[in-house]
Amino acid sequence: MRVDLRRVRPPELLALLAGVLLAVALFLPWYEFPRGNENAWRALTIAEIPAAAAVLVALALVGATLVQRSPALPVALAVWTTVIGLVGVAVVAVRTVALPDMASERCYGLWLGLAGTFGVLVAGWLSLRDERPLWGVPASGPPLP
């Protein structure tokens, strides 16, 4: 397995940035409670799991794009990134509207988490749409007339 940075396209860069943003946001304060601020892991019961899954598939998409010569695995991961990103956006959006019991305010980590899940969704969708190589990776097959 060779890592080829020329295979990374803008959607994969977006997946990397959104995945890292979401991973960090899960540990930042999401809600303010009378006892203090709580991150997603402590404030929520299972709603943080789709967000964590979105982080994993976004980073897996980037990793597969870097090391796979065939586009089959990156395309399959782009499908899963889109689906899990959509679920993550829905769950985090619901938790944005509906505060947990006893929570009085939304904190900045919640907004960063929503932006990160939305970024993962968009990155997966763009990765499915864009099949061009970037930065000089030759396309396989004979050139078109």
Residue, then its C-alpha position, 0 to 999 in steps of 0.5 A: m500500500r502506497v500513499d499517493l497524495r495526488r489522489v486527494r480531491p477537494p471533497e476528501l479535503l473537506a471530509l478531512l477538515a469536517g471530520v477533525l472539526l466534528a471529532v474536536a467538537l464532540f469534546l467541547p461544551w455543547y450545553e450549559f446545565p446548572r452544574g456546569n457545561e457538558n460535552a456531547w458525551r456527557a450531556l447526550t445518551i445516544a445522539e452522539i453516536p451518529a456524529a462519532a460514526a460520521v467522524l469515522v467514515a469521513l476519515a476512512l474516506v480520506g484514508a481509502t482515497l490515499v491508499q487505494r489504486s481502485p476507486a471501488l472502496p473510496v466510492a463505497l465509502a463516499v456512499w456511506t459517508t453521505v448516508i451516515g452524514l445525513v443521519g448525523v446532521a438530522v440527529v444533531a439538528v434535532r438536539t440543537v432544537a430540543l435541549p436535554d432535560m435541565a439544560s439552559e443554554r446551547c454552547y459553541g461546541l454544539w454549533l461546531g458539531l452541527a457544522g462538522t456533521f453538515g461538512v461530512l454530509v457535503a463532502g460525501w455527496l461531493s465525493l460521489r459527484d466528482e470522479r476526476p483525479l486531481w493534481g496529475v493522477p492519470a485517468s485509467g483507460p485510453p484518452l477520449p477523442 
